[in-house]
C-alpha cells in the first residue's frame, strides 16, 4: 500500500437512478491531497430497467471519474466481483449506490490506510467508515448520527476500503448468495481467517438513504427477512461456527427472545398495523420501524430454522 493510494470505488446498482445521481455527484467533489494519486468510480449496473445506463451515458461529461459496466441481473455479489475485476486501483472501496459521502471521504480512508500501514507494518487490514441512515433525500448529509446507526459488523460493503490483492486472495464474493443478505459478512469471515484486521475510520462518513418507513413496505421487508434467513443457512453451511450461528440468529436464545417479544407471533404485521400507522401519522416513522423489527426478526428466525430443516440432509 505504501504512502500513496489509488482508489477504485466499486458501486453495484439496480434501479436506483435518483439516489445514484447524488451518490456519484458527491464522489466527483472529493478533496484529496498527494497521498491519493487518483481515483476512479466503477459503477456496475445489475440489469436496471429504470434507464440508469442511458442516463449515465448521456451525462458522461459530468462524471469524469466514472467507468460503467453492465451485467444481467445477478445480484450484488456478482456485480461487486465484476467491479473488482475491472478496477484499475490498488485499493478497492465498496459503497452502495444509495450512499452519499462527504467531500473528505476518500482522503479520510487514505489517511487511515497510511496510518494503519505504519502501525501494523503491513497492509493486512482494511478500513471501515461510518454509515449514517437517513430518509432525507433533499439533503442526506445533514442527518445526525443516531444510536441505531451503530454497526458491529466485521466486513460490510456499505463503506469499506481494502487492498485489492487481499480480496483476490480470499476469493471475492460467493455468488451462491443469490437472495438478500450475508454475502459481504461471509467474505469477512474468509478475510479474518487470512489474518486481516479491521481499522475503524469514523471520519469517512457515508449517508445511507432509504425512504421513510411506511406500512406499504412491510410485505417487502418480511420477504427480505425470509430471504436473509435462507442465505444465513448458506453462510452457516460454509462456516459452521458458533459465531456465525449468533450472527444469523440460529440459536435457542434468538428463538426465545423474538418468540417472547412477539408474544409467539401474536404481535405481527396485522395486529400491529394500527399502532404503526398512528406512529407514522405523528411523524414517528423511525420508531414505527424499530417496533416492526419485533415481527421482522421473528420472521427471520423462523426463516432460518425453516431453511435449516430443509438443508439438514446436506449438512450431515
Secondary structure as the mmCIF struct_conf table of DSSP 4:
data_model
#
loop_
_struct_conf.conf_type_id
_struct_conf.id
_struct_conf.beg_label_comp_id
_struct_conf.beg_label_asym_id
_struct_conf.beg_label_seq_id
_struct_conf.end_label_comp_id
_struct_conf.end_label_asym_id
_struct_conf.end_label_seq_id
TURN_TY1_P TURN_TY1_P1 UNK A 2 UNK A 3
STRN STRN1 UNK A 5 UNK A 13
BEND BEND1 UNK A 14 UNK A 15
HELX_RH_AL_P HELX_RH_AL_P1 UNK A 17 UNK A 28
TURN_TY1_P TURN_TY1_P2 UNK A 29 UNK A 29
TURN_TY1_P TURN_TY1_P3 UNK A 34 UNK A 35
STRN STRN2 UNK A 36 UNK A 45
BEND BEND2 UNK A 47 UNK A 47
BEND BEND3 UNK A 49 UNK A 51
HELX_RH_AL_P HELX_RH_AL_P2 UNK A 52 UNK A 58
TURN_TY1_P TURN_TY1_P4 UNK A 59 UNK A 59
HELX_RH_3T_P HELX_RH_3T_P1 UNK A 60 UNK A 62
TURN_TY1_P TURN_TY1_P5 UNK A 64 UNK A 65
STRN STRN3 UNK A 66 UNK A 70
BEND BEND4 UNK A 72 UNK A 73
HELX_RH_AL_P HELX_RH_AL_P3 UNK A 76 UNK A 86
BEND BEND5 UNK A 90 UNK A 90
STRN STRN4 UNK A 91 UNK A 95
TURN_TY1_P TURN_TY1_P6 UNK A 97 UNK A 98
STRN STRN5 UNK A 99 UNK A 101
TURN_TY1_P TURN_TY1_P7 UNK A 103 UNK A 104
HELX_RH_AL_P HELX_RH_AL_P4 UNK A 105 UNK A 120
BEND BEND6 UNK A 121 UNK A 123
STRN STRN6 UNK A 125 UNK A 134
BEND BEND7 UNK A 137 UNK A 137
TURN_TY1_P TURN_TY1_P8 UNK A 138 UNK A 139
HELX_RH_3T_P HELX_RH_3T_P2 UNK A 140 UNK A 142
HELX_LH_PP_P HELX_LH_PP_P1 UNK A 143 UNK A 145
HELX_RH_3T_P HELX_RH_3T_P3 UNK A 147 UNK A 149
BEND BEND8 UNK A 154 UNK A 155
TURN_TY1_P TURN_TY1_P9 UNK A 157 UNK A 158
STRN STRN7 UNK A 159 UNK A 163
HELX_RH_AL_P HELX_RH_AL_P5 UNK A 164 UNK A 170
TURN_TY1_P TURN_TY1_P10 UNK A 171 UNK A 171
TURN_TY1_P TURN_TY1_P11 UNK A 175 UNK A 176
BEND BEND9 UNK A 179 UNK A 181
HELX_RH_AL_P HELX_RH_AL_P6 UNK A 183 UNK A 193
TURN_TY1_P TURN_TY1_P12 UNK A 194 UNK A 195
STRN STRN8 UNK A 197 UNK A 209
HELX_LH_PP_P HELX_LH_PP_P2 UNK A 211 UNK A 213
HELX_RH_3T_P HELX_RH_3T_P4 UNK A 215 UNK A 217
HELX_RH_AL_P HELX_RH_AL_P7 UNK A 218 UNK A 238
BEND BEND10 UNK A 239 UNK A 239
HELX_RH_AL_P HELX_RH_AL_P8 UNK A 242 UNK A 247
TURN_TY1_P TURN_TY1_P13 UNK A 248 UNK A 249
BEND BEND11 UNK A 251 UNK A 251
HELX_RH_AL_P HELX_RH_AL_P9 UNK A 252 UNK A 261
TURN_TY1_P TURN_TY1_P14 UNK A 262 UNK A 266
BEND BEND12 UNK A 267 UNK A 268
TURN_TY1_P TURN_TY1_P15 UNK A 269 UNK A 272
HELX_RH_AL_P HELX_RH_AL_P10 UNK A 273 UNK A 281
TURN_TY1_P TURN_TY1_P16 UNK A 282 UNK A 283
HELX_RH_AL_P HELX_RH_AL_P11 UNK A 285 UNK A 315
#
